[in-house]
Amino acid sequence: MVYTLVVHLYAKDDVESIKKLTAKLQEASQVYSNDKECLSWLVMQHEKDPRAFTIVERYLHESSQKYHLENPYWQTFDKYVIPLLDKDMDLRRYNELDTSKAVRVETDAGLWEKVKAHQS
């Protein structure tokens, strides 16, 4: 089961902090995306609030985090990022739901025909 971390970060209210945080998150994504058993390490910036960032880390298993934490780069992350933040990081842990098997809550066959046509 895929294990996912979602981290919300909120930068200090100055252009330099936002610029530094943006660069560090981009760099971190480039590093961590190559870690063993990391499926993706994505960074996003809010479309209207440039101080708001979100990281989505997807790992093959919960135990896969060990490769992330063993990466020497990890030692640099909090030391650099925390002074740039206005609030504590908000970290949330999730197990992704299995969507590999068909699930049909809606029972209208006509709806599913329209959905299929729309997606073709």
Solvent accessible surface area in square Angstrom, and as a share of the most:
residue,aa,sasa,rsa
1,M,150,0.67
2,V,34,0.19
3,Y,9,0.04
4,T,10,0.06
5,L,7,0.04
6,V,27,0.15
7,V,4,0.03
8,H,73,0.32
9,L,4,0.02
10,Y,48,0.18
11,A,0,0.00
12,K,83,0.35
13,D,111,0.57
14,D,61,0.32
15,V,124,0.71
16,E,93,0.42
17,S,9,0.06
18,I,30,0.15
19,K,134,0.57
20,K,83,0.35
21,L,0,0.00
22,T,39,0.22
23,A,55,0.43
24,K,18,0.08
25,L,2,0.01
26,Q,100,0.44
27,E,78,0.35
28,A,0,0.00
29,S,21,0.13
30,Q,128,0.57
31,V,47,0.27
32,Y,2,0.01
33,S,50,0.32
34,N,126,0.65
35,D,22,0.11
36,K,128,0.54
37,E,53,0.24
38,C,16,0.10
39,L,81,0.41
40,S,23,0.15
41,W,4,0.01
42,L,91,0.45
43,V,44,0.25
44,M,87,0.39
45,Q,81,0.36
46,H,99,0.44
47,E,160,0.72
48,K,168,0.71
49,D,43,0.22
50,P,70,0.44
51,R,42,0.15
52,A,23,0.18
53,F,8,0.03
54,T,29,0.17
55,I,2,0.01
56,V,29,0.17
57,E,9,0.04
58,R,69,0.25
59,Y,1,0.00
60,L,74,0.37
61,H,84,0.38
62,E,105,0.47
63,S,77,0.50
64,S,0,0.00
65,Q,28,0.12
66,K,100,0.42
67,Y,55,0.21
68,H,13,0.06
69,L,84,0.42
70,E,115,0.52
71,N,26,0.13
72,P,111,0.70
73,Y,36,0.14
74,W,87,0.31
75,Q,108,0.48
76,T,59,0.34
77,F,15,0.06
78,D,57,0.29
79,K,153,0.65
80,Y,92,0.35
81,V,0,0.00
82,I,95,0.48
83,P,78,0.49
84,L,19,0.09
85,L,16,0.08
86,D,81,0.42
87,K,125,0.53
88,D,135,0.70
89,M,57,0.25
90,D,52,0.27
91,L,78,0.39
92,R,118,0.43
93,R,136,0.50
94,Y,104,0.40
95,N,91,0.47
96,E,55,0.24
97,L,157,0.78
98,D,96,0.50
99,T,120,0.70
100,S,97,0.63
101,K,149,0.63
102,A,92,0.71
103,V,104,0.60
104,R,146,0.53
105,V,126,0.72
106,E,96,0.43
107,T,129,0.75
108,D,85,0.44
109,A,69,0.54
110,G,30,0.29
111,L,65,0.32
112,W,75,0.26
113,E,122,0.54
114,K,148,0.63
115,V,46,0.27
116,K,151,0.64
117,A,71,0.55
118,H,153,0.68
119,Q,137,0.61
120,S,123,0.80
